[in-house]
Amino acid sequence: MVLVAITEPLMTIPQIIDIYAHPGQNQVSLLTWVLYLFASVLWLFYGIKMRNRPLIWSGILWMLMEGAVVGGILLY
């Protein structure tokens, strides 16, 4: 599960590359990605509370990936 917790957020990298490589051409929902980011924050807090390292790492990675998507949407 540690491997999944680390690799799953990294699967968002193609979406991030697409947003930054082709500004203005994406049909990406800002609301959806902001809600994903909010959910990741909740999972991170839960992981910290439960002292569960896979959840903590997954939450951190998801927040970074989703933050990059949200930043790209807002920037372009």
C-alpha positions in Angstrom: 0.0 0.0 0.0 2.9 2.3 0.5 3.8 1.9 -3.2 0.2 2.8 -4.2 0.2 5.7 -1.8 3.2 7.1 -3.5 2.5 6.2 -7.2 -1.2 7.1 -7.4 -0.7 10.8 -6.9 2.2 10.7 -9.4 -0.2 9.5 -12.1 -1.6 13.1 -12.1 1.7 14.3 -13.6 0.4 14.0 -17.3 -2.6 16.2 -16.4 -0.2 18.8 -14.9 2.1 18.7 -17.9 -0.9 19.1 -20.3 -2.2 22.1 -18.4 1.2 23.9 -18.4 2.2 22.9 -21.9 -1.1 23.9 -23.6 -2.5 26.9 -21.7 -6.0 27.8 -22.4 -6.8 24.6 -24.3 -7.9 22.5 -21.4 -11.4 21.7 -20.3 -10.4 21.1 -16.6 -12.9 21.9 -13.8 -11.4 24.3 -11.2 -14.2 23.4 -8.7 -13.5 19.6 -9.1 -9.8 20.0 -8.5 -10.3 22.4 -5.5 -12.6 19.8 -4.0 -10.0 17.1 -4.6 -7.5 19.3 -2.9 -9.8 19.9 0.1 -10.4 16.1 0.4 -6.6 15.5 0.4 -6.2 18.0 3.2 -8.7 16.1 5.2 -7.0 12.7 4.5 -3.7 14.3 5.5 -5.1 15.4 8.8 -6.6 12.0 9.3 -3.3 10.3 8.5 -1.5 12.5 11.0 -4.1 11.8 13.7 -3.9 8.0 13.1 -0.1 8.2 12.7 -0.4 6.3 9.4 2.7 7.0 7.2 1.2 5.8 3.9 -1.8 8.2 4.4 0.5 11.0 5.4 2.7 10.6 2.4 -0.3 10.1 0.1 -2.0 13.2 1.4 1.2 15.3 0.9 1.7 14.0 -2.6 -1.9 14.5 -3.5 -1.9 18.0 -2.2 1.2 18.8 -4.2 -0.2 17.3 -7.4 -3.7 18.9 -7.0 -2.2 22.2 -6.0 -0.2 22.2 -9.2 -3.3 21.5 -11.2 -5.3 24.2 -9.4 -2.3 26.6 -9.9 -2.2 25.9 -13.6 -5.9 26.4 -14.0 -5.8 29.7 -12.2 -2.6 30.8 -14.0 -4.0 30.0 -17.5 
